[in-house]
């Protein structure tokens, strides 16, 4: 009975140590390596049009680096590809605040604005036909 109690105590202590050590931050180089791997994974998923999986990976990246502009831009693109232009616009505007010279984001926002104008014009044309 004492052996079982001792083994259980050791297992509990080991579990607590594992939990505490897992909560520690990754070393910077390991963290950057993990982020790079996840960026590649999210890109591959995005290219295969597996948007929900790509979004999940991007959110994992942001949990490691909340200012990762590549992940943010990809999230905006995921929203855009899933026909949520307002949400895409919101995300891309956030990126632009932290990276005001980002040409990709500027072009995406410009495209979105032009599409919005075209849609408004089409809606007006349809109303005139009625």
C-alpha positions as CSV (number, residue, x, y, z in Angstrom):
1,X,0.0,0.0,0.0
2,X,2.9,2.4,0.8
3,X,4.4,1.6,-2.6
4,X,1.2,2.5,-4.4
5,X,0.9,5.7,-2.4
6,X,4.5,6.6,-3.1
7,X,4.1,6.0,-6.8
8,X,0.9,8.1,-6.9
9,X,2.7,10.9,-5.1
10,X,5.6,10.8,-7.6
11,X,3.2,10.8,-10.5
12,X,1.3,13.8,-9.1
13,X,4.5,15.7,-8.6
14,X,5.7,14.8,-12.1
15,X,2.4,16.0,-13.5
16,X,2.6,19.3,-11.7
17,X,6.2,19.8,-12.9
18,X,5.1,19.0,-16.5
19,X,2.2,21.5,-16.3
20,X,4.4,24.2,-14.9
21,X,7.2,23.6,-17.5
22,X,4.7,23.6,-20.3
23,X,3.4,27.0,-19.4
24,X,6.9,28.5,-19.7
25,X,7.6,30.6,-22.8
26,X,9.4,28.9,-25.6
27,X,12.9,30.1,-26.2
28,X,12.9,32.9,-28.8
29,X,14.5,30.8,-31.6
30,X,12.2,27.9,-31.0
31,X,9.2,30.3,-30.9
32,X,10.2,31.8,-34.2
33,X,10.8,28.4,-35.8
34,X,7.3,27.3,-34.7
35,X,5.8,30.5,-36.1
36,X,7.6,29.9,-39.4
37,X,6.3,26.3,-39.5
38,X,2.8,27.4,-38.8
39,X,2.9,30.2,-41.4
40,X,3.9,27.6,-44.0
41,X,1.2,25.3,-42.8
42,X,-1.5,28.0,-43.0
43,X,-0.3,29.0,-46.4
44,X,-0.6,25.5,-47.7
45,X,-4.0,25.1,-46.2
46,X,-5.1,28.4,-47.7
47,X,-3.9,27.4,-51.1
48,X,-5.8,24.2,-50.9
49,X,-8.9,26.3,-50.0
50,X,-9.1,24.7,-46.5
51,X,-9.9,28.1,-45.1
52,X,-11.2,27.1,-41.7
53,X,-8.1,25.0,-41.0
54,X,-5.9,27.9,-42.2
55,X,-7.8,30.3,-39.9
56,X,-7.2,28.0,-36.9
57,X,-3.5,27.9,-37.6
58,X,-3.3,31.7,-38.1
59,X,-5.0,32.1,-34.7
60,X,-2.4,29.8,-33.2
61,X,0.3,32.0,-34.7
62,X,-1.3,35.1,-33.2
63,X,-1.4,33.4,-29.8
64,X,2.4,33.1,-30.1
65,X,2.9,36.6,-31.7
66,X,-0.1,38.9,-31.5
67,X,1.6,41.3,-34.0
68,X,2.3,38.9,-36.7
69,X,1.2,40.8,-39.8
70,X,1.4,37.8,-42.2
71,X,-1.1,35.8,-40.1
72,X,-3.3,38.9,-39.9
73,X,-3.2,39.5,-43.6
74,X,-4.0,35.8,-44.2
75,X,-7.0,36.0,-41.8
76,X,-8.3,39.0,-43.8
77,X,-7.9,37.0,-47.0
78,X,-9.7,34.1,-45.5
79,X,-12.6,36.3,-44.6
80,X,-12.6,37.8,-48.1
81,X,-12.5,34.4,-49.8
82,X,-15.5,33.4,-47.6
83,X,-17.5,36.4,-48.7
84,X,-17.1,38.5,-45.5
85,X,-15.7,41.7,-47.1
86,X,-16.6,43.8,-44.0
87,X,-14.6,41.6,-41.7
88,X,-11.7,41.4,-44.3
89,X,-11.7,45.2,-44.4
90,X,-11.6,45.4,-40.6
91,X,-8.6,43.0,-40.4
92,X,-6.7,44.6,-43.2
93,X,-7.3,48.1,-41.7
94,X,-5.7,46.8,-38.4
95,X,-2.7,45.6,-40.4
96,X,-2.4,48.9,-42.1
97,X,-2.2,50.7,-38.7
98,X,0.8,48.6,-37.7
99,X,2.4,48.5,-41.2
100,X,1.3,51.6,-43.0
101,X,3.5,51.0,-46.0
102,X,2.3,47.5,-46.7
103,X,1.5,47.5,-50.4
104,X,-0.4,44.2,-50.4
105,X,-2.8,45.4,-47.8
106,X,-3.2,48.8,-49.6
107,X,-4.0,46.9,-52.8
108,X,-6.4,44.5,-51.1
109,X,-8.3,47.4,-49.5
110,X,-8.4,49.3,-52.8
111,X,-9.8,46.2,-54.6
112,X,-12.4,45.8,-51.9
113,X,-13.4,49.4,-52.2
114,X,-13.7,49.2,-56.0
115,X,-15.8,46.0,-55.6
116,X,-18.0,47.7,-53.1
117,X,-18.6,50.6,-55.6
118,X,-19.3,48.2,-58.4
119,X,-21.8,46.3,-56.2
120,X,-23.5,49.6,-55.2
121,X,-23.7,50.6,-58.9
122,X,-25.2,47.2,-59.8
123,X,-27.8,47.5,-57.0
124,X,-28.8,51.0,-58.3
125,X,-29.1,49.7,-61.8
126,X,-31.4,46.9,-60.6
127,X,-33.5,49.3,-58.7
128,X,-34.0,51.5,-61.8
129,X,-35.2,48.5,-63.7
130,X,-38.0,47.8,-61.3
